[in-house]
Amino acid sequence: MSSVVYVHVGTPKSGTTFLQQVLWSQRALAAEQGVVLPLEHFNNHYWATLDVRGLAGKEPHPTEAMGAWDRLSSAALADPAPRALISHELFAGASDTQARRAMERFGAAEVHLVVTARDLVRQVTAEWQEHVKHRSTSTLSEFVANLRERAEDRSGWFWRVQDVAGIIDRWGKSVPAERIHIVTLPPSGGPPGLLWERFARLLGLEPGSFDTTSQRQNTSLGLAQTELLRQVNLALGDRLPVPGPYPGVAKDVLAHKILAAQAGLPLQLDDHDVAYAVATSQLMVAELSELDVDIVGSLGELISVAPTDTEARAEVTTDQLADSAIAAIADLLAVMSEREKAGRETKALVTDLKSHPFRTAVSQAADTRPSLQKAKSTWGKFTGR
């Protein structure tokens, strides 16, 4: 069985997707260095978050979520590798009871709790953008006003997944302080590989042996692009609901494939909200400093710094929205054309396969196996094709 199990529970928008992509894309290398990612696919870790949070078996969540935490935790414990890693940021949303039950599955095993964290100014704007990508129509000002109303008792989704001390309190009750690790993100402009270096070394991996460059897919939207998507959400009305077709069309295609590729100003809070975020982050860091847990990085990096680019805090102009929309429409047409072409090719392949199954199988196999090229050529001469 694994000697040590690392449970990485968040926070969202703190580099978790990047870290997971690096590890899952080079899973074999991680295993060679003693760290196993249990089960065969990242989805198993996502399904486990649904199971832990009591969402398994409820529409529209996949049936695979039923019992997913038991399967994942059992696989982590049973693997002979020295260390196992369970990682998904949505574990942060678990309640006190849900987290306690989840951790009880590990019994007497050595478990380490890992939380990645980033300063509040960047987290507020990142979470608002993520809400817009999930069909929210709230403006940034409305979003901030809502979280400020809930700040005192740290209620609501934002505080549940971004209050690091609260996450540690819920998930870390059975974990000794020396096995609780807060990995901080460096401030904007810091070394791009520093987060990975910190996370990898915590797990006992050699950071430099992994390729991190191919994993840096930027899906962040600029100021005008986020506002455009928010207004699209308004215009949709009841169409493309969530849950339903919206994520596959609006989030994956319009937001991540098209709008994220456009140049744009970064999202920033106004001066009033920046001051609030800075003051709140100072209070949160003071709470964390009293926990006596392992800090990988510096708690000072979690204290927000007021940005200096006032242009990015300006209102989006009509011209900026129009420019973004026109470019997005052009790119959408290109995507539709590519998908239509792929659809025609797939339809032709299916028709050919039904009519000539043997020839199609030989042709496809020959494309990837040089030893079959001669058979393909002979078959072509025999059939005149």
N, C-alpha and C positions, 0 to 999 in steps of 0.2 A: 504494500500500500504506500501511497505518497507520504513522505515524512512530514511535509508542510503543505498546507492549503492556503493560498492567498485569495481573499475575497475582495474584489475591487468593485465598489458600489456607487461610484460617481465621483464628482458631480457632473450633470449634463453640461455641455458646452465648455468643458475644461480639458480638451484635447483627447477625450476618451476614444472617439472614433478613429483618430489618427493612430493612437497606440494599438488599438485592436486590429486595424488594418495591417500595421507592420507585423504584428505577431501572427495573425491568421495567414497572411500571405507567405510567411516564412516559418510555418509551424514546425516543419521537420528540423530546421536549424535550431529553433527554441528547444525542441525535444533532445537534440544532440547535446545541448548545454544544460539539460536537466530540468526543463520546465515544460510540462504538458498542458495543452488546452483540452479539457475533457470533452468527449463526444466528437462527432465528425463535422459539425458546422456551427458557425456563429449563431445561427437561428436558435440552436438549443439553449444558448444563454439568454437570448431574448425571451423565448417561451418560458424559461424559468422565472423571469421577472414577473410575467403575467400570473404564473402559478403562485408565487410568493405573495403577490398583492391581491390575491383572491379574485382574479379576473378569468382564470381558466374555466372553460365550460360555459362562458357567457358570450353571446353574440356581440360583435362579429369576430371574436378572437378564435384562432385556429384550434382545432381539437388536439393538436400536438402539445398544447400547453398543459393539458391534464396530466398531472404527475411529473411535470418537467423538472421541478426542483429536486424531487427524490432521485430521478434518473441522473441528473447532473452531479449532485453532491455524492451519490454513490460511485459514479464513475471517477470523480476526483479522488475519493478515498481508496478506491480499488487499484488505481493505476500504480505500477511499480516505480514510476519516475520519482526522483527525490522531491520535486515540487510540482504542485498543480495550481493553475490560475483560473479562477472564475471571474469574468469581467463583463459587466454591463451597467451603464449609468442609471438605468431605470430602477435598479434595486434601491436607489436613494429614496424613492417614493413610498417605500414600505412603512407601515405603521410600527409602533413599538411592539405590539403583539406579533405581527407578521414577521418582523426581523428576528425576534427572539425564537420563534418556532423554527425559522430557517436555520439559525445557527445551532440549534439543538441537534440537528442532523449529524453534526460532526463529532458529537460525543467528546471523547478525551483527546482527539487529534489536535496537533499544533496548528492553530488557525491564526492567520494574520489578516487584519482588516486594513484595506487601503482606500484612501479617499484622495482624489486629485482635486485641486481647488484653484480658483482664479479670482482676481480682484473684482469687487462688486460693480464698479462702473462698467467694465466690459461684460460682466454676466447679465446685467439688466438689459442692455441693448441686444445682446445675443439671444436671450430668452424671448424678448419681444419679437425679434425677427423669426424665431422658431415658431412662435404662436401664429404669426402671419402665414408661415409656410404650412400651417395646419388649419388654415381657413379662417383665422381670426380677422375681424374687421376693426378691432380697437386701434386707436392711434397710440403712439409711444407715450404721449402725455397721459392718456387714459389708462394705459397699462401700468405706468409708474404710480399714478394716483391710487389704483387698486391695491398694488403691493404695499404701498405706504399705509393704507388703512388696515392691512393685515399684519403689519410689522410687529406690533406689540406682543401678540401671542404667537407669532410666526406660523400663522395658519395659511391655508391655500397651497396650491402646487408649487409656486415659485419658492416660498420659504421652506417647504418640506424638502425640496431637492437641492437648495442652495445654502441652507443653514448648516454649515459643516459641523458645528458643535452638536446640533440636534441629531444629525445623521450618526455621529459617533455615539451619542447617548443611546440611540435606538439599536444600532447594530453591534456596539462594542461592550455591552453589559457583561458578557462572558469572556471577553478578551483582555488579557493583561495589558497595561498601558504601553509596555515596551514592544508589544506586537501590533500596536495601532500606528499606522503611518499616514501622515499627511504629506502628499507630494505637491508642492506649489509650482504654479506656472510662472516663468519669468515674465517681467513686464514687457509691454510692446517695444519692439526694437531690440530685444535680447537675442542671444544666440538661438537660432531656429531649432537646433538639435538638443538643446539642454533638457527639455522635458523628457525626451526619450532616454537620454543618458541617465537621468535620475530614476526613472521608472525601471529601466533595464537593470541597473546596478542593484536596485532594491530586490529584484527577483533573482539576482545572481547570474545575470546574462552579461555577455560582452557587447556593449553598445555598438562599437565600431564594426562588428562583423555582420550587422544587419543593414540592408538597403532601406533607407528611409525616404529617399528622394522621390521614388515612384508612388509613394502613398500620400503625397501632399496635394490632394484634390481640394481646391478651394470652392466651397459651396456657399460662402458668405455673399450677401447682397449689399449693394451700395444704398445710399439714402434714397435716391430717386427710384431705384429698382424695387426696394421694399415697399415704398408708397404705391408704386404701380401695382404690385401684387395685391396689396391691401384693397385698392380700389377695384381690382378685378374680382376679389372676393365679394365685395359689395354688389357688383354688377351681376354676379352669378345667381343671386337670390337663392332659390331652393335647388338649383341644379348642381350636379357634382357634389353630393353630400360627403361628409366624413362621419362615420366610416362609410366607405364606398369608393367611387372612382377618383375622387379628388387627388389623393396622394400620388397615384401613378401618372396623372396627367399634369396637374398644376405644380405639385412639388418637384417630382422627379424630372419632368421635361421643362416646363416653363421656368421654374425657379432655379433648379440646379444645373440644367443643361444650357439654358439660354440666358437668363438674367444674370446668373453668377459670372458669366463670361464677359459681361459689359463692365467697362470702367465706371467707377462711381465713388463718391465721397463716402467715408465711413460713417456709420451711425454714431451719434453722440448725444448725450443728455444736455439739457439746458443748464445754465449755471446753478439754478435753484436745486435741481435734482442731483447735479454733481456734488454739491455741498452735502446733501442728504446722504448720498452713497458713500462719500468719504467718511463722514461721521459714523455711519452705521458700520462700515468696514473696520473702523478703529475699535468699536465696541466688540465686534465679532472676533477680532484678533486677540483682544484682551481676554475673552472667554477661552479661546483656544490655548493661550499661553499658560492657563491655569491647569490644563489637563495632563501635563507631564507626559505627552505622547511623543513619538519619534517624528521629527520634522525633517523631511527630505527637501532641502531648499531653504527658504527663509519665510517666516510668517510676515516679515515686513513687505514681501512681495504681494501680500493679500490686501494691503492698505492702498486703496485707490488713489490715483494721482489725477488731478484735474487736467483734462486735455487742453491743448493750446490752440487747436485748429477751430476757430470760431466759425469759419465758413461752413464746416460740416454740420453746425447746429442751426443753420439757417433753414427757412421753410423751402420746400421743394417748389420750383416754379413750374408753370404750365408748359413752358418750352422744354424743360428737362424731362417732364413726364412724356411729352409728345415724342421727343427724340428717342427715349427708351422704348416707348410703345411701337414706334415705326420699325426700329431695329429688331424688336422681339417678333413682330409679325413676319418680317422677312425671314428670320431664322426659323420660325415655326413652319413656314411654307417649305423651307428646305428640309426640315425634319419630316414633314408629312410626305414629301416626295421620296425621301429615302425609305420610309416605311412602306409606302405604296409599292416601290420597286422590290423591296424585300418580300412583300406579300405576293407579288406576281411570280417571283422566282420560286418561292415556296410552293405556290399552287402548281407551277409547271413541274417541279420536282415530284410532287405527290402524284400528278397525272402520269408522269413517266414511270414512276415506281410501280403504279398499279398496272400499267401496260407491259412493262419490261422489268420485272423485279430483279431477275438475275443480273442483267446488264447493268442496271443502276447500282446494285450492290458491289459489283466488280469495279465499276468506275469510281465510286466513292472510296473504296478501300485502296485503290491504286494511287489516289491522290496523297495518301499518307504512308504508303508502303511501297518503296521502290521495287521490291521483289515482285510485285504484282503488275508493274507497268507492262511487262512482256505479255502477260495474260490479257490485259486490256487491249493491247495492240492486236494480238491474235484474234480476239473476239471481234474487234472492229473489222478486220479483214474478212472474217467468216460471215459477218452479217451485213457487210457493206456500210457500216456506220463508223 
